């Protein structure tokens, strides 16, 4: 057992350490009390809260948007897809109203006159639509801008050029139901189309002549409608490209499936 003198020294040291700890704690609490509100400590006078939680939530809530929603441009195509779906829905409703109450007609199919499955998968077009079999063609529309040059492309030359294209479509590209119409300007209804900007000759050009391409600000619009094999579109484009009288042309395909009435399908004969 330690002597009484040593026990007294240990007790004094413990008391001094306890006093230093209490003093440090008091100083720290006084500093925190100066920074924090008085209501944060036990025994401090109660202070009314500045705002209740419900008021804070209400204050930070999003305001109601009462303005009308408008379709805006979406760079990712979401708005475009939505407009397309809405347009298809409106068109389907109009078609249903037209056919409402009409009698359902079941088409009669004669499978005996159809070619064999081997013939369908190995079919080749000769180019002459009068001897080629029916089927496998898609509906196309070509909008062609011929340059307006009365000297080089008068009415007779223009008519001859259109007839040559129709002959090419029928006996070289195996096209069916060919139609050609001279269109007016969709903007103002005039016979001559005024171009938005001066256009040069489209397609091939012999640079050895040393002459630049001539510019034209007016053109004549011709529309070609036909049923064409899918592989013929490339050769028709080359034909237009090699014509020095054409400024521009545009191709539009209308066929998405062959199961609809009016398509080039043996079952629909």
FENPETA-V449895 format. One record per backbone hydrogen bond with DSSP energy under -1.0 kcal/mol. CO is the residue of the C=O (numbers start at 1). NH is the residue of the N-H. Records with the same first field share a line. If there is no record, write none. Layout:
CO->NH  NH
//
This chain:
3->7
4->8
5->9
6->10
7->11
8->12
9->13
10->14
11->15
12->16
13->17
14->18
15->19
16->20
17->21
18->22
19->23
20->24
21->25
22->26
23->27
24->28
25->29
26->30
27->31
28->32
29->33
30->34
31->35
32->36
37->40
38->41
41->44
52->56
53->57
54->58
55->59
56->60
74->77
77->81
78->82
79->83
80->84
81->85
82->86
83->87
84->88
85->89
86->90
87->91
88->92
89->93
90->94
91->95
92->96
93->97
94->98
95->99
99->102
116->120
117->121
118->122
127->174
128->131  132
138->228
139->254
140->226
141->252
142->224
143->250
144->222
145->247
146->220
147->149
149->153
154->158
155->159
156->160
157->161
158->162
159->163
160->164
161->165
162->166
163->167
164->168
165->169
166->170
167->171
168->172  173
169->175
170->129
176->227
179->225
181->223
185->189
190->185
193->219
199->216
206->209
207->210
216->199
217->195
218->148
219->193
220->146
221->183
222->144
223->181
224->142
225->179
226->140
227->176
228->138
229->232
232->236
233->237
234->238
235->239
236->240
237->241
238->242
240->243
241->204
243->246
245->147
246->202
248->145
250->143
252->141
260->263
263->265
264->136
265->268
266->269
//
